[in-house]
Amino acid sequence: MAYDQKLAARVRVVVAGREEVTEKEMFGGLAFLRGGKMFVGIMKEELMVRVGPDRHDEALARPHVRPMDFNGRPMKGYVFVPAGGFRTGPSLAAWVDWAHDFVKTLPAKKPASGKRGK
């Protein structure tokens, strides 16, 4: 199991009924997307949250939170939250809502252009 299935079920409850939310397995975990843009994900037992660059430091100031990095490079606007940071339903919902609200502010994703003719 590459990601925590119970956590995925909890996130599904939080996002239930929201428009344009889809799931996609990626980077060895599970991502939740709105309009094709990732807002929250699960990697092993941690929550990956897209908080936005303007609120990155605010997120890092919260207990249990650490910068998200791949290949040793921190990604501003994204954080990892281990289980201690979302133990309760309201704490999980707060992270998911934060990320979902941020992604709603982003411009719509441009449709992928297909290859033309032969």
Secondary structure, DSSP 8 states (H G I E B T S, - for coil): --B-HHHHHHHHHHHTT-TTEEEEEETTEEEEEETTEEEEEEEBTEEEEE--GGGHHHHHTSTT-EEEEETTEEEEEEEEE-GGGS-SHHHHHHHHHHHHHHHHTS------------
